Amino acid sequence: MKYLKQIGIIAVVSFAAEILERFIKLPVPASVYGLIIMFVLLLTGVVKLPDVEEVADFMLAIMPFFFVAPTVSLMTSFDAIKGSVLKLLIACFLSAVTVIVVTGVTAQILVRRKGKKEKK
């Protein structure tokens, strides 16, 4: 029953994100709205981390499985993209570095903020 509750919470958030995407005419995918909604719910305490943690961990663990088909498809259409491989690799490298830097800086800010709160 615990897992059904966790899946239900995640499903409701995903459904709300899909609705937001339909009504807000911005080029933002529903998954981003879902992440924002879940973040706000966790931050405000409306949803507690244990209420979604186990199912979310499972979903993260199986996520690579969902990238197998697109990877195979990409490999089969290599002839169509072989002229742009260098550009694609550079774009992937730059975006990965950007994500790593932004994540690191954000983590440092949050750790420092938490340390200041604990000192007070």
C-alpha positions in Angstrom: 0.0 0.0 0.0 2.9 2.3 0.8 4.2 2.0 -2.8 0.8 2.8 -4.3 0.6 5.9 -2.2 4.1 7.0 -3.4 3.2 6.2 -7.1 -0.1 8.1 -6.6 1.7 11.2 -5.3 4.1 11.2 -8.2 1.3 10.6 -10.7 -0.8 13.5 -9.3 2.2 15.8 -9.6 2.9 14.6 -13.2 -0.8 15.1 -14.1 -0.7 18.6 -12.7 2.4 19.3 -14.7 0.8 18.1 -17.9 -2.2 20.4 -17.2 0.1 23.4 -16.6 1.9 22.7 -19.8 -1.4 22.8 -21.7 -2.5 26.1 -20.2 0.8 27.9 -19.9 1.9 28.6 -23.4 5.7 28.6 -22.8 8.3 26.3 -24.4 8.7 24.4 -21.1 8.1 20.7 -21.0 5.7 19.2 -18.5 8.6 17.3 -16.8 10.1 20.7 -15.8 6.8 21.8 -14.3 6.6 18.5 -12.5 10.1 19.0 -11.0 9.2 22.5 -9.8 5.9 21.4 -8.3 7.5 18.5 -6.5 10.3 20.7 -5.3 7.9 23.2 -3.9 5.8 20.5 -2.3 8.9 19.0 -0.6 10.2 22.4 0.4 7.0 23.5 2.0 6.5 20.1 3.7 3.2 19.4 2.0 4.9 16.2 0.8 7.5 14.6 3.0 10.6 12.9 1.5 9.7 9.5 2.9 6.3 9.8 1.1 8.0 9.5 -2.3 11.6 8.4 -1.7 11.5 4.7 -2.3 9.5 4.9 -5.6 11.6 7.8 -6.8 14.8 5.9 -6.0 13.5 2.9 -8.0 12.6 5.2 -10.9 16.0 6.7 -10.9 17.6 3.2 -10.8 15.7 2.0 -13.9 16.1 5.3 -15.9 19.1 4.0 -18.0 16.8 1.3 -19.3 14.7 3.9 -21.0 17.7 5.2 -22.9 18.5 1.9 -24.6 16.0 2.3 -27.5 17.0 5.9 -28.4 20.7 5.0 -28.3 20.1 2.0 -30.7 18.0 4.3 -32.9 20.8 6.8 -33.0 23.3 4.2 -33.9 21.2 3.0 -36.8 20.9 6.5 -38.2 24.6 7.3 -37.9 24.9 7.9 -41.6 22.5 10.8 -41.4 24.4 12.6 -38.6 28.1 11.6 -39.3 28.8 15.1 -40.7 27.7 16.7 -37.5 29.3 14.3 -35.0 32.0 16.8 -33.8 29.4 19.5 -33.3 27.2 17.1 -31.4 30.1 15.9 -29.2 31.1 19.5 -28.4 27.5 20.4 -27.5 27.2 17.3 -25.3 30.5 18.1 -23.6 29.6 21.8 -23.0 26.2 21.0 -21.7 27.6 18.3 -19.3 30.2 20.7 -18.0 27.5 23.4 -17.5 25.3 21.0 -15.6 28.2 19.9 -13.4 29.3 23.5 -12.6 25.8 24.7 -11.9 25.0 21.7 -9.7 28.3 22.1 -7.8 27.8 25.8 -7.2 24.2 25.2 -6.1 25.2 22.5 -3.7 27.9 24.7 -2.2 25.5 27.5 -1.7 23.0 25.2 0.0 25.7 23.6 2.3 26.9 27.1 3.3 23.4 28.3 4.0 22.7 25.2 6.1 25.9 25.7 8.0 25.0 29.3 8.8 21.6 28.2 10.1 23.1 25.6 12.3 25.6 28.1 13.8 22.7 30.4 14.7 
